[in-house]
Amino acid sequence: MIPFHSIFPELAQREVRCVHVGTPPDGVPDMGLRADEYVYVEYYCEDLDCDCRRVFLQVIAKKQPGKVFASISSYGWENERFYRRKMPWNPDEAIGTVRRELDPMNEQSEFAGDFLDLFKTVVLDEPRGSEQIISQ
């Protein structure tokens, strides 16, 4: 897998999805997630002949380089039938590819589930600018 931004830096800069987590207002409980800009970094298959139509994502923070907050398994944007044909030997992987799941083989933080939920509800949505602001 290769980071999208290493091949198309200008396009990646325009299309990056990030979530800004702010400091909670007075009276709102702190969930423990540090105020920061969290970026969903896309990785794609580097085989130019491959037509897997999947992306692997990792969530990293601007102020906390080197720490992976969530690893989202290869997410596919086609329907389940497409991936069943591609992976007839493993129907469970086809289901997971469409459902969007945390990758059990890669690094996760205690907030990984929250970042997966944000991915499903906010990041996959049509862009409303380049970012979303989320309060804890």
C-alpha positions in Angstrom: 0.0 0.0 0.0 1.2 3.5 -0.8 0.0 6.8 0.5 -2.1 8.7 -1.9 -0.4 12.0 -1.1 3.0 10.6 -2.2 1.7 10.1 -5.7 -0.7 13.0 -6.1 0.3 15.6 -3.4 -1.8 18.6 -4.9 -4.9 16.5 -5.3 -4.5 15.0 -1.8 -4.1 18.4 -0.3 -7.4 19.5 -1.8 -9.3 16.4 -1.0 -7.9 15.4 2.4 -10.5 14.7 5.0 -9.7 15.9 8.5 -11.6 16.4 11.8 -10.8 19.2 14.2 -11.5 18.2 17.8 -11.7 21.2 20.0 -11.5 21.7 23.8 -14.9 20.9 25.3 -16.8 24.0 26.6 -17.2 24.5 30.3 -19.6 22.0 31.9 -19.1 19.4 29.1 -17.2 16.3 30.2 -13.8 15.8 28.6 -13.7 12.5 26.7 -9.9 12.4 26.9 -9.2 13.0 23.2 -6.7 15.8 22.8 -7.7 18.9 20.9 -6.0 18.5 17.5 -6.4 18.1 13.8 -6.9 14.5 12.9 -6.3 13.5 9.3 -7.6 10.4 7.5 -4.6 9.3 5.4 -5.5 7.2 2.4 -3.4 4.2 1.2 -3.9 2.4 -2.1 -2.6 -0.7 -3.8 0.6 0.2 -5.7 0.1 -2.4 -8.4 -1.1 -0.4 -11.4 -2.7 -3.5 -12.9 -4.8 -4.2 -9.8 -8.5 -3.3 -9.8 -9.2 -4.0 -6.1 -11.2 -0.7 -5.6 -10.3 -0.4 -1.9 -8.6 2.0 0.3 -6.8 1.5 3.6 -7.0 4.5 6.0 -5.1 5.6 9.1 -6.0 8.4 11.4 -3.1 10.5 12.5 -2.9 13.8 14.4 -1.1 17.0 13.4 0.4 17.6 16.8 1.1 14.0 17.6 3.2 12.7 14.7 4.0 9.0 14.7 0.9 8.0 16.6 -1.8 6.1 14.8 -5.2 6.7 16.3 -7.2 4.3 14.1 -6.5 1.9 11.2 -9.6 1.3 9.1 -9.4 -1.9 7.1 -9.5 -1.9 3.4 -12.7 0.0 2.7 -14.3 -0.7 -0.7 -16.8 1.6 -2.3 -18.3 -1.0 -4.6 -21.2 -3.3 -3.6 -20.6 -6.6 -1.6 -21.2 -8.7 -4.7 -18.2 -7.1 -6.5 -15.9 -8.1 -3.6 -17.3 -11.6 -3.4 -16.3 -12.1 -7.0 -12.9 -10.7 -6.3 -12.4 -12.8 -3.1 -14.4 -16.0 -3.5 -12.1 -17.8 -1.1 -13.0 -15.4 1.8 -16.6 -14.2 1.8 -16.2 -12.6 5.3 -13.5 -10.3 3.9 -16.0 -9.1 1.2 -18.5 -8.3 3.9 -15.9 -6.4 6.0 -14.7 -4.5 3.0 -18.2 -3.0 2.5 -19.1 -2.6 6.2 -16.0 -0.4 7.1 -14.3 -1.9 10.0 -11.2 -1.4 12.2 -8.3 -3.4 11.0 -7.5 -6.1 13.5 -3.9 -6.5 12.3 -2.9 -2.8 12.7 -2.4 -0.3 15.4 -5.5 1.1 17.2 -5.9 3.6 20.0 -8.6 3.7 22.7 -10.4 6.2 20.4 -10.3 4.0 17.2 -14.0 3.2 17.4 -14.8 6.9 17.7 -12.8 7.7 14.6 -14.5 4.8 12.7 -17.9 6.3 13.6 -16.7 9.7 12.4 -15.5 8.1 9.2 -18.9 6.5 8.6 -21.0 9.5 9.5 -18.9 12.5 8.6 -15.9 11.7 6.5 -17.7 9.6 3.9 -20.3 12.4 3.5 -20.0 14.9 0.7 -17.4 17.6 1.6 -18.6 20.8 3.1 -15.3 22.5 2.7 -12.1 20.6 3.5 -12.8 19.8 7.1 -15.4 19.3 9.8 -15.3 20.8 13.3 -16.2 18.4 16.1 -16.6 19.3 19.8 -16.0 16.5 22.3 
